Amino acid sequence: MKLHGYFRSSAAFRVRIALNLKGIEYAQAFRHLRKDEQNAADYRRLNPQALVPTLEDGAVVLTQSLAIIEYLEETHPSPPLLPKTAPERARVRALALAIACDIHPLNNLRVLQYLKNVLNITTAQHDDWYRHWIALGLAALEEMLQRPGTGGFCHGDQPGLADVCLVPQIFNAKRLDSPLDPYPTVMRIFDACMALPAFERARPENQPDAE
């Protein structure tokens, strides 16, 4: 397998964690998003959205981090990232999507660049925007994690899909000094994840393209 990514991409970070948790060997290729390398013609042929990650598995080319992780779950089912029952799987997917669809896209690099370069917002406004959506999303996530099903991790006592999404989002929040004390359950789970080698190996600064 080959994973096309960028060391600071949250979405690529998710896939690195999933690959590591499942013990899948993979090569990496890099597209520096701030240098616009994702818009090169060869990469656009691979991924028309010009986003990372893209996963190549032989002749199979996959995009979108959650779709890639679901593919890994189906093709490499052990250890599982989703629980056994339908209600549990729905809960885990809801937690994951609360991050991947409702927090992360609003703070994605291309959105932030549009705000600054086209709408001409100030740096202070940029940072306020970033922190606002993180605070709103993590407050809801903290409440969701108070419901039955949460254990040592987002669901139960093994890391799964929701944890794979949670960790990169907290890295983003830390990078812009978003206050995290209001979310003790979120941070307890984050710390539990980061004690595991699969998460540690996937962190941005441990990637070959890290600056």
ABEGO torsion letter per residue (X at the ends): XBBBBBAABAAAAAAAAAAAAAGBBBBBBBBBAAAGAAABAAAAAABAAGBOBBBBBEABBBBEAAAAAAAAAAABAOBBABBABAAAAAAAAAAAAAAAAAAAAAABAAAAAAAAAAAGBBAAAAAAAAAAAAAAAAAAAAAAAABBGBBABABEABBBAAAAAAAAAAAAAAAAGBBAAABAAAAAAAAAAAABAAAAAABAAABAABX
